Amino acid sequence: MYVCVCQGVTTRQISATIAKGATTFKALRDELGVGTCCGKCCRDVHSQLNRECSDAGGCACAQKR
């Protein structure tokens, strides 16, 4: 599913980037460009990041926004 329509970023791309070590929203923004245009995706990106970090036993990204 597309999360960031402006940059054409999907949930799978976000998951893959998190799996490669992106543990903050800033890292996802820098790598994928999410949240750099209209900003409507920011809430969903944060939610996915927090969910995947908590599923992985918790990491620093769960506390950073």
mmCIF file of the N, C-alpha and C atoms, coordinates in Angstrom:
data_MODEL
# 
_entry.id   MODEL 
# 
loop_
_atom_site.group_PDB 
_atom_site.id 
_atom_site.type_symbol 
_atom_site.label_atom_id 
_atom_site.label_alt_id 
_atom_site.label_comp_id 
_atom_site.label_asym_id 
_atom_site.label_entity_id 
_atom_site.label_seq_id 
_atom_site.pdbx_PDB_ins_code 
_atom_site.Cartn_x 
_atom_site.Cartn_y 
_atom_site.Cartn_z 
_atom_site.occupancy 
_atom_site.B_iso_or_equiv 
_atom_site.pdbx_formal_charge 
_atom_site.auth_seq_id 
_atom_site.auth_comp_id 
_atom_site.auth_asym_id 
_atom_site.auth_atom_id 
_atom_site.pdbx_PDB_model_num 
ATOM 1   N N  . MET A 1 1  ? 0.840  -1.171 0.000  1.00 0.00 ? 1  MET A N  1 
ATOM 2   C CA . MET A 1 1  ? 0.000  0.000  0.000  1.00 0.00 ? 1  MET A CA 1 
ATOM 3   C C  . MET A 1 1  ? 0.896  1.248  0.000  1.00 0.00 ? 1  MET A C  1 
ATOM 4   N N  . TYR A 1 2  ? 0.480  2.237  -0.747 1.00 0.00 ? 2  TYR A N  1 
ATOM 5   C CA . TYR A 1 2  ? 1.231  3.489  -0.758 1.00 0.00 ? 2  TYR A CA 1 
ATOM 6   C C  . TYR A 1 2  ? 0.979  4.264  0.520  1.00 0.00 ? 2  TYR A C  1 
ATOM 7   N N  . VAL A 1 3  ? 2.052  4.727  1.131  1.00 0.00 ? 3  VAL A N  1 
ATOM 8   C CA . VAL A 1 3  ? 1.965  5.553  2.326  1.00 0.00 ? 3  VAL A CA 1 
ATOM 9   C C  . VAL A 1 3  ? 2.219  7.004  1.933  1.00 0.00 ? 3  VAL A C  1 
ATOM 10  N N  . CYS A 1 4  ? 3.252  7.220  1.149  1.00 0.00 ? 4  CYS A N  1 
ATOM 11  C CA . CYS A 1 4  ? 3.611  8.562  0.682  1.00 0.00 ? 4  CYS A CA 1 
ATOM 12  C C  . CYS A 1 4  ? 3.355  8.617  -0.827 1.00 0.00 ? 4  CYS A C  1 
ATOM 13  N N  . VAL A 1 5  ? 2.241  9.226  -1.180 1.00 0.00 ? 5  VAL A N  1 
ATOM 14  C CA . VAL A 1 5  ? 1.868  9.318  -2.585 1.00 0.00 ? 5  VAL A CA 1 
ATOM 15  C C  . VAL A 1 5  ? 2.800  10.278 -3.326 1.00 0.00 ? 5  VAL A C  1 
ATOM 16  N N  . CYS A 1 6  ? 3.204  11.344 -2.679 1.00 0.00 ? 6  CYS A N  1 
ATOM 17  C CA . CYS A 1 6  ? 4.073  12.344 -3.322 1.00 0.00 ? 6  CYS A CA 1 
ATOM 18  C C  . CYS A 1 6  ? 5.386  11.728 -3.822 1.00 0.00 ? 6  CYS A C  1 
ATOM 19  N N  . GLN A 1 7  ? 5.967  10.824 -3.013 1.00 0.00 ? 7  GLN A N  1 
ATOM 20  C CA . GLN A 1 7  ? 7.241  10.209 -3.356 1.00 0.00 ? 7  GLN A CA 1 
ATOM 21  C C  . GLN A 1 7  ? 7.075  8.778  -3.870 1.00 0.00 ? 7  GLN A C  1 
ATOM 22  N N  . GLY A 1 8  ? 5.848  8.269  -3.860 1.00 0.00 ? 8  GLY A N  1 
ATOM 23  C CA . GLY A 1 8  ? 5.592  6.912  -4.329 1.00 0.00 ? 8  GLY A CA 1 
ATOM 24  C C  . GLY A 1 8  ? 6.197  5.839  -3.446 1.00 0.00 ? 8  GLY A C  1 
ATOM 25  N N  . VAL A 1 9  ? 6.106  6.019  -2.126 1.00 0.00 ? 9  VAL A N  1 
ATOM 26  C CA . VAL A 1 9  ? 6.719  5.099  -1.166 1.00 0.00 ? 9  VAL A CA 1 
ATOM 27  C C  . VAL A 1 9  ? 5.643  4.188  -0.578 1.00 0.00 ? 9  VAL A C  1 
ATOM 28  N N  . THR A 1 10 ? 5.939  2.899  -0.550 1.00 0.00 ? 10 THR A N  1 
ATOM 29  C CA . THR A 1 10 ? 5.001  1.903  -0.036 1.00 0.00 ? 10 THR A CA 1 
ATOM 30  C C  . THR A 1 10 ? 5.383  1.429  1.364  1.00 0.00 ? 10 THR A C  1 
ATOM 31  N N  . THR A 1 11 ? 4.445  0.723  1.998  1.00 0.00 ? 11 THR A N  1 
ATOM 32  C CA . THR A 1 11 ? 4.722  0.147  3.316  1.00 0.00 ? 11 THR A CA 1 
ATOM 33  C C  . THR A 1 11 ? 5.869  -0.859 3.225  1.00 0.00 ? 11 THR A C  1 
ATOM 34  N N  . ARG A 1 12 ? 5.947  -1.576 2.131  1.00 0.00 ? 12 ARG A N  1 
ATOM 35  C CA . ARG A 1 12 ? 7.036  -2.551 1.963  1.00 0.00 ? 12 ARG A CA 1 
ATOM 36  C C  . ARG A 1 12 ? 8.396  -1.861 1.891  1.00 0.00 ? 12 ARG A C  1 
ATOM 37  N N  . GLN A 1 13 ? 8.457  -0.732 1.207  1.00 0.00 ? 13 GLN A N  1 
ATOM 38  C CA . GLN A 1 13 ? 9.722  0.002  1.126  1.00 0.00 ? 13 GLN A CA 1 
ATOM 39  C C  . GLN A 1 13 ? 10.128 0.523  2.500  1.00 0.00 ? 13 GLN A C  1 
ATOM 40  N N  . ILE A 1 14 ? 9.159  0.995  3.253  1.00 0.00 ? 14 ILE A N  1 
ATOM 41  C CA . ILE A 1 14 ? 9.446  1.476  4.611  1.00 0.00 ? 14 ILE A CA 1 
ATOM 42  C C  . ILE A 1 14 ? 9.935  0.320  5.469  1.00 0.00 ? 14 ILE A C  1 
ATOM 43  N N  . SER A 1 15 ? 9.266  -0.831 5.396  1.00 0.00 ? 15 SER A N  1 
ATOM 44  C CA . SER A 1 15 ? 9.682  -2.006 6.173  1.00 0.00 ? 15 SER A CA 1 
ATOM 45  C C  . SER A 1 15 ? 11.097 -2.435 5.816  1.00 0.00 ? 15 SER A C  1 
ATOM 46  N N  . ALA A 1 16 ? 11.404 -2.440 4.534  1.00 0.00 ? 16 ALA A N  1 
ATOM 47  C CA . ALA A 1 16 ? 12.743 -2.839 4.094  1.00 0.00 ? 16 ALA A CA 1 
ATOM 48  C C  . ALA A 1 16 ? 13.803 -1.870 4.601  1.00 0.00 ? 16 ALA A C  1 
ATOM 49  N N  . THR A 1 17 ? 13.482 -0.596 4.605  1.00 0.00 ? 17 THR A N  1 
ATOM 50  C CA . THR A 1 17 ? 14.435 0.413  5.066  1.00 0.00 ? 17 THR A CA 1 
ATOM 51  C C  . THR A 1 17 ? 14.637 0.303  6.572  1.00 0.00 ? 17 THR A C  1 
ATOM 52  N N  . ILE A 1 18 ? 13.580 0.020  7.311  1.00 0.00 ? 18 ILE A N  1 
ATOM 53  C CA . ILE A 1 18 ? 13.696 -0.210 8.752  1.00 0.00 ? 18 ILE A CA 1 
ATOM 54  C C  . ILE A 1 18 ? 14.552 -1.446 9.009  1.00 0.00 ? 18 ILE A C  1 
ATOM 55  N N  . ALA A 1 19 ? 14.328 -2.498 8.246  1.00 0.00 ? 19 ALA A N  1 
ATOM 56  C CA . ALA A 1 19 ? 15.104 -3.739 8.402  1.00 0.00 ? 19 ALA A CA 1 
ATOM 57  C C  . ALA A 1 19 ? 16.584 -3.520 8.117  1.00 0.00 ? 19 ALA A C  1 
ATOM 58  N N  . LYS A 1 20 ? 16.887 -2.551 7.277  1.00 0.00 ? 20 LYS A N  1 
ATOM 59  C CA . LYS A 1 20 ? 18.285 -2.242 6.950  1.00 0.00 ? 20 LYS A CA 1 
ATOM 60  C C  . LYS A 1 20 ? 18.928 -1.330 7.986  1.00 0.00 ? 20 LYS A C  1 
ATOM 61  N N  . GLY A 1 21 ? 18.146 -0.880 8.992  1.00 0.00 ? 21 GLY A N  1 
ATOM 62  C CA . GLY A 1 21 ? 18.737 -0.115 10.078 1.00 0.00 ? 21 GLY A CA 1 
ATOM 63  C C  . GLY A 1 21 ? 18.200 1.284  10.294 1.00 0.00 ? 21 GLY A C  1 
ATOM 64  N N  . ALA A 1 22 ? 17.230 1.720  9.519  1.00 0.00 ? 22 ALA A N  1 
ATOM 65  C CA . ALA A 1 22 ? 16.638 3.037  9.752  1.00 0.00 ? 22 ALA A CA 1 
ATOM 66  C C  . ALA A 1 22 ? 15.784 2.962  11.011 1.00 0.00 ? 22 ALA A C  1 
ATOM 67  N N  . THR A 1 23 ? 16.176 3.662  12.063 1.00 0.00 ? 23 THR A N  1 
ATOM 68  C CA . THR A 1 23 ? 15.471 3.553  13.337 1.00 0.00 ? 23 THR A CA 1 
ATOM 69  C C  . THR A 1 23 ? 14.805 4.860  13.755 1.00 0.00 ? 23 THR A C  1 
ATOM 70  N N  . THR A 1 24 ? 14.814 5.862  12.876 1.00 0.00 ? 24 THR A N  1 
ATOM 71  C CA . THR A 1 24 ? 14.164 7.137  13.183 1.00 0.00 ? 24 THR A CA 1 
ATOM 72  C C  . THR A 1 24 ? 13.397 7.624  11.957 1.00 0.00 ? 24 THR A C  1 
ATOM 73  N N  . PHE A 1 25 ? 12.466 8.519  12.203 1.00 0.00 ? 25 PHE A N  1 
ATOM 74  C CA . PHE A 1 25 ? 11.734 9.118  11.101 1.00 0.00 ? 25 PHE A CA 1 
ATOM 75  C C  . PHE A 1 25 ? 12.698 9.869  10.190 1.00 0.00 ? 25 PHE A C  1 
ATOM 76  N N  . LYS A 1 26 ? 13.663 10.554 10.768 1.00 0.00 ? 26 LYS A N  1 
ATOM 77  C CA . LYS A 1 26 ? 14.652 11.304 9.982  1.00 0.00 ? 26 LYS A CA 1 
ATOM 78  C C  . LYS A 1 26 ? 15.397 10.379 9.029  1.00 0.00 ? 26 LYS A C  1 
ATOM 79  N N  . ALA A 1 27 ? 15.762 9.207  9.499  1.00 0.00 ? 27 ALA A N  1 
ATOM 80  C CA . ALA A 1 27 ? 16.463 8.251  8.636  1.00 0.00 ? 27 ALA A CA 1 
ATOM 81  C C  . ALA A 1 27 ? 15.575 7.818  7.472  1.00 0.00 ? 27 ALA A C  1 
ATOM 82  N N  . LEU A 1 28 ? 14.296 7.592  7.745  1.00 0.00 ? 28 LEU A N  1 
ATOM 83  C CA . LEU A 1 28 ? 13.365 7.227  6.674  1.00 0.00 ? 28 LEU A CA 1 
ATOM 84  C C  . LEU A 1 28 ? 13.176 8.394  5.706  1.00 0.00 ? 28 LEU A C  1 
ATOM 85  N N  . ARG A 1 29 ? 13.090 9.580  6.235  1.00 0.00 ? 29 ARG A N  1 
ATOM 86  C CA . ARG A 1 29 ? 12.950 10.768 5.389  1.00 0.00 ? 29 ARG A CA 1 
ATOM 87  C C  . ARG A 1 29 ? 14.161 10.937 4.488  1.00 0.00 ? 29 ARG A C  1 
ATOM 88  N N  . ASP A 1 30 ? 15.338 10.790 5.061  1.00 0.00 ? 30 ASP A N  1 
ATOM 89  C CA . ASP A 1 30 ? 16.567 10.948 4.282  1.00 0.00 ? 30 ASP A CA 1 
ATOM 90  C C  . ASP A 1 30 ? 16.710 9.878  3.206  1.00 0.00 ? 30 ASP A C  1 
ATOM 91  N N  . GLU A 1 31 ? 16.331 8.655  3.539  1.00 0.00 ? 31 GLU A N  1 
ATOM 92  C CA . GLU A 1 31 ? 16.491 7.531  2.609  1.00 0.00 ? 31 GLU A CA 1 
ATOM 93  C C  . GLU A 1 31 ? 15.399 7.479  1.545  1.00 0.00 ? 31 GLU A C  1 
ATOM 94  N N  . LEU A 1 32 ? 14.150 7.710  1.958  1.00 0.00 ? 32 LEU A N  1 
ATOM 95  C CA . LEU A 1 32 ? 13.018 7.509  1.056  1.00 0.00 ? 32 LEU A CA 1 
ATOM 96  C C  . LEU A 1 32 ? 12.329 8.793  0.603  1.00 0.00 ? 32 LEU A C  1 
ATOM 97  N N  . GLY A 1 33 ? 12.570 9.879  1.317  1.00 0.00 ? 33 GLY A N  1 
ATOM 98  C CA . GLY A 1 33 ? 11.928 11.139 0.970  1.00 0.00 ? 33 GLY A CA 1 
ATOM 99  C C  . GLY A 1 33 ? 10.542 11.327 1.552  1.00 0.00 ? 33 GLY A C  1 
ATOM 100 N N  . VAL A 1 34 ? 10.128 10.422 2.436  1.00 0.00 ? 34 VAL A N  1 
ATOM 101 C CA . VAL A 1 34 ? 8.799  10.554 3.039  1.00 0.00 ? 34 VAL A CA 1 
ATOM 102 C C  . VAL A 1 34 ? 8.719  11.830 3.869  1.00 0.00 ? 34 VAL A C  1 
ATOM 103 N N  . GLY A 1 35 ? 7.557  12.464 3.848  1.00 0.00 ? 35 GLY A N  1 
ATOM 104 C CA . GLY A 1 35 ? 7.339  13.661 4.658  1.00 0.00 ? 35 GLY A CA 1 
ATOM 105 C C  . GLY A 1 35 ? 8.009  14.913 4.146  1.00 0.00 ? 35 GLY A C  1 
ATOM 106 N N  . THR A 1 36 ? 8.509  14.897 2.938  1.00 0.00 ? 36 THR A N  1 
ATOM 107 C CA . THR A 1 36 ? 9.240  16.063 2.423  1.00 0.00 ? 36 THR A CA 1 
ATOM 108 C C  . THR A 1 36 ? 8.416  16.944 1.495  1.00 0.00 ? 36 THR A C  1 
ATOM 109 N N  . CYS A 1 37 ? 7.201  16.546 1.199  1.00 0.00 ? 37 CYS A N  1 
ATOM 110 C CA . CYS A 1 37 ? 6.389  17.332 0.266  1.00 0.00 ? 37 CYS A CA 1 
ATOM 111 C C  . CYS A 1 37 ? 5.174  17.883 1.010  1.00 0.00 ? 37 CYS A C  1 
ATOM 112 N N  . CYS A 1 38 ? 4.067  17.181 0.988  1.00 0.00 ? 38 CYS A N  1 
ATOM 113 C CA . CYS A 1 38 ? 2.846  17.705 1.617  1.00 0.00 ? 38 CYS A CA 1 
ATOM 114 C C  . CYS A 1 38 ? 2.758  17.378 3.108  1.00 0.00 ? 38 CYS A C  1 
ATOM 115 N N  . GLY A 1 39 ? 3.434  16.298 3.555  1.00 0.00 ? 39 GLY A N  1 
ATOM 116 C CA . GLY A 1 39 ? 3.447  15.929 4.967  1.00 0.00 ? 39 GLY A CA 1 
ATOM 117 C C  . GLY A 1 39 ? 2.280  15.079 5.439  1.00 0.00 ? 39 GLY A C  1 
ATOM 118 N N  . LYS A 1 40 ? 1.351  14.752 4.552  1.00 0.00 ? 40 LYS A N  1 
ATOM 119 C CA . LYS A 1 40 ? 0.184  13.961 4.970  1.00 0.00 ? 40 LYS A CA 1 
ATOM 120 C C  . LYS A 1 40 ? 0.546  12.544 5.389  1.00 0.00 ? 40 LYS A C  1 
ATOM 121 N N  . CYS A 1 41 ? 1.695  12.060 4.981  1.00 0.00 ? 41 CYS A N  1 
ATOM 122 C CA . CYS A 1 41 ? 2.098  10.691 5.296  1.00 0.00 ? 41 CYS A CA 1 
ATOM 123 C C  . CYS A 1 41 ? 2.797  10.565 6.652  1.00 0.00 ? 41 CYS A C  1 
ATOM 124 N N  . CYS A 1 42 ? 3.182  11.668 7.239  1.00 0.00 ? 42 CYS A N  1 
ATOM 125 C CA . CYS A 1 42 ? 4.015  11.622 8.444  1.00 0.00 ? 42 CYS A CA 1 
ATOM 126 C C  . CYS A 1 42 ? 3.422  10.776 9.564  1.00 0.00 ? 42 CYS A C  1 
ATOM 127 N N  . ARG A 1 43 ? 2.150  10.939 9.813  1.00 0.00 ? 43 ARG A N  1 
ATOM 128 C CA . ARG A 1 43 ? 1.509  10.181 10.900 1.00 0.00 ? 43 ARG A CA 1 
ATOM 129 C C  . ARG A 1 43 ? 1.580  8.679  10.620 1.00 0.00 ? 43 ARG A C  1 
ATOM 130 N N  . ASP A 1 44 ? 1.296  8.287  9.369  1.00 0.00 ? 44 ASP A N  1 
ATOM 131 C CA . ASP A 1 44 ? 1.319  6.864  9.024  1.00 0.00 ? 44 ASP A CA 1 
ATOM 132 C C  . ASP A 1 44 ? 2.734  6.297  9.065  1.00 0.00 ? 44 ASP A C  1 
ATOM 133 N N  . VAL A 1 45 ? 3.713  7.079  8.638  1.00 0.00 ? 45 VAL A N  1 
ATOM 134 C CA . VAL A 1 45 ? 5.106  6.632  8.681  1.00 0.00 ? 45 VAL A CA 1 
ATOM 135 C C  . VAL A 1 45 ? 5.542  6.444  10.132 1.00 0.00 ? 45 VAL A C  1 
ATOM 136 N N  . HIS A 1 46 ? 5.220  7.405  10.991 1.00 0.00 ? 46 HIS A N  1 
ATOM 137 C CA . HIS A 1 46 ? 5.542  7.282  12.417 1.00 0.00 ? 46 HIS A CA 1 
ATOM 138 C C  . HIS A 1 46 ? 4.873  6.049  13.020 1.00 0.00 ? 46 HIS A C  1 
ATOM 139 N N  . SER A 1 47 ? 3.621  5.826  12.673 1.00 0.00 ? 47 SER A N  1 
ATOM 140 C CA . SER A 1 47 ? 2.900  4.660  13.212 1.00 0.00 ? 47 SER A CA 1 
ATOM 141 C C  . SER A 1 47 ? 3.550  3.359  12.788 1.00 0.00 ? 47 SER A C  1 
ATOM 142 N N  . GLN A 1 48 ? 3.903  3.259  11.519 1.00 0.00 ? 48 GLN A N  1 
ATOM 143 C CA . GLN A 1 48 ? 4.543  2.034  11.032 1.00 0.00 ? 48 GLN A CA 1 
ATOM 144 C C  . GLN A 1 48 ? 5.894  1.839  11.700 1.00 0.00 ? 48 GLN A C  1 
ATOM 145 N N  . LEU A 1 49 ? 6.656  2.911  11.818 1.00 0.00 ? 49 LEU A N  1 
ATOM 146 C CA . LEU A 1 49 ? 7.970  2.831  12.459 1.00 0.00 ? 49 LEU A CA 1 
ATOM 147 C C  . LEU A 1 49 ? 7.836  2.362  13.902 1.00 0.00 ? 49 LEU A C  1 
ATOM 148 N N  . ASN A 1 50 ? 6.925  2.957  14.639 1.00 0.00 ? 50 ASN A N  1 
ATOM 149 C CA . ASN A 1 50 ? 6.718  2.562  16.039 1.00 0.00 ? 50 ASN A CA 1 
ATOM 150 C C  . ASN A 1 50 ? 6.229  1.131  16.152 1.00 0.00 ? 50 ASN A C  1 
ATOM 151 N N  . ARG A 1 51 ? 5.311  0.733  15.284 1.00 0.00 ? 51 ARG A N  1 
ATOM 152 C CA . ARG A 1 51 ? 4.760  -0.627 15.308 1.00 0.00 ? 51 ARG A CA 1 
ATOM 153 C C  . ARG A 1 51 ? 5.856  -1.656 15.025 1.00 0.00 ? 51 ARG A C  1 
ATOM 154 N N  . GLU A 1 52 ? 6.640  -1.410 13.999 1.00 0.00 ? 52 GLU A N  1 
ATOM 155 C CA . GLU A 1 52 ? 7.688  -2.372 13.640 1.00 0.00 ? 52 GLU A CA 1 
ATOM 156 C C  . GLU A 1 52 ? 8.787  -2.425 14.689 1.00 0.00 ? 52 GLU A C  1 
ATOM 157 N N  . CYS A 1 53 ? 9.083  -1.305 15.311 1.00 0.00 ? 53 CYS A N  1 
ATOM 158 C CA . CYS A 1 53 ? 10.088 -1.311 16.371 1.00 0.00 ? 53 CYS A CA 1 
ATOM 159 C C  . CYS A 1 53 ? 9.581  -2.043 17.602 1.00 0.00 ? 53 CYS A C  1 
ATOM 160 N N  . SER A 1 54 ? 8.323  -1.845 17.950 1.00 0.00 ? 54 SER A N  1 
ATOM 161 C CA . SER A 1 54 ? 7.793  -2.543 19.124 1.00 0.00 ? 54 SER A CA 1 
ATOM 162 C C  . SER A 1 54 ? 7.649  -4.033 18.847 1.00 0.00 ? 54 SER A C  1 
ATOM 163 N N  . ASP A 1 55 ? 7.340  -4.405 17.597 1.00 0.00 ? 55 ASP A N  1 
ATOM 164 C CA . ASP A 1 55 ? 7.267  -5.820 17.236 1.00 0.00 ? 55 ASP A CA 1 
ATOM 165 C C  . ASP A 1 55 ? 8.641  -6.483 17.313 1.00 0.00 ? 55 ASP A C  1 
ATOM 166 N N  . ALA A 1 56 ? 9.686  -5.690 17.130 1.00 0.00 ? 56 ALA A N  1 
ATOM 167 C CA . ALA A 1 56 ? 11.049 -6.204 17.162 1.00 0.00 ? 56 ALA A CA 1 
ATOM 168 C C  . ALA A 1 56 ? 11.618 -6.191 18.582 1.00 0.00 ? 56 ALA A C  1 
ATOM 169 N N  . GLY A 1 57 ? 10.761 -6.007 19.573 1.00 0.00 ? 57 GLY A N  1 
ATOM 170 C CA . GLY A 1 57 ? 11.232 -6.012 20.955 1.00 0.00 ? 57 GLY A CA 1 
ATOM 171 C C  . GLY A 1 57 ? 11.587 -4.641 21.478 1.00 0.00 ? 57 GLY A C  1 
ATOM 172 N N  . GLY A 1 58 ? 11.236 -3.603 20.723 1.00 0.00 ? 58 GLY A N  1 
ATOM 173 C CA . GLY A 1 58 ? 11.520 -2.237 21.151 1.00 0.00 ? 58 GLY A CA 1 
ATOM 174 C C  . GLY A 1 58 ? 12.897 -1.800 20.748 1.00 0.00 ? 58 GLY A C  1 
ATOM 175 N N  . CYS A 1 59 ? 12.984 -0.620 20.280 1.00 0.00 ? 59 CYS A N  1 
ATOM 176 C CA . CYS A 1 59 ? 14.279 -0.025 19.921 1.00 0.00 ? 59 CYS A CA 1 
ATOM 177 C C  . CYS A 1 59 ? 14.190 1.473  20.103 1.00 0.00 ? 59 CYS A C  1 
ATOM 178 N N  . ALA A 1 60 ? 15.238 2.154  19.838 1.00 0.00 ? 60 ALA A N  1 
ATOM 179 C CA . ALA A 1 60 ? 15.295 3.596  20.052 1.00 0.00 ? 60 ALA A CA 1 
ATOM 180 C C  . ALA A 1 60 ? 14.238 4.346  19.247 1.00 0.00 ? 60 ALA A C  1 
ATOM 181 N N  . CYS A 1 61 ? 13.858 3.811  18.110 1.00 0.00 ? 61 CYS A N  1 
ATOM 182 C CA . CYS A 1 61 ? 12.906 4.540  17.259 1.00 0.00 ? 61 CYS A CA 1 
ATOM 183 C C  . CYS A 1 61 ? 11.520 4.628  17.895 1.00 0.00 ? 61 CYS A C  1 
ATOM 184 N N  . ALA A 1 62 ? 11.197 3.738  18.771 1.00 0.00 ? 62 ALA A N  1 
ATOM 185 C CA . ALA A 1 62 ? 9.877  3.771  19.394 1.00 0.00 ? 62 ALA A CA 1 
ATOM 186 C C  . ALA A 1 62 ? 9.710  5.009  20.269 1.00 0.00 ? 62 ALA A C  1 
ATOM 187 N N  . GLN A 1 63 ? 10.805 5.546  20.776 1.00 0.00 ? 63 GLN A N  1 
ATOM 188 C CA . GLN A 1 63 ? 10.735 6.736  21.608 1.00 0.00 ? 63 GLN A CA 1 
ATOM 189 C C  . GLN A 1 63 ? 10.944 8.028  20.822 1.00 0.00 ? 63 GLN A C  1 
ATOM 190 N N  . LYS A 1 64 ? 11.564 7.957  19.654 1.00 0.00 ? 64 LYS A N  1 
ATOM 191 C CA . LYS A 1 64 ? 11.866 9.158  18.881 1.00 0.00 ? 64 LYS A CA 1 
ATOM 192 C C  . LYS A 1 64 ? 10.774 9.442  17.883 1.00 0.00 ? 64 LYS A C  1 
ATOM 193 N N  . ARG A 1 65 ? 10.427 10.683 17.742 1.00 0.00 ? 65 ARG A N  1 
ATOM 194 C CA . ARG A 1 65 ? 9.422  11.092 16.771 1.00 0.00 ? 65 ARG A CA 1 
ATOM 195 C C  . ARG A 1 65 ? 9.927  12.227 16.039 1.00 0.00 ? 65 ARG A C  1 
# 
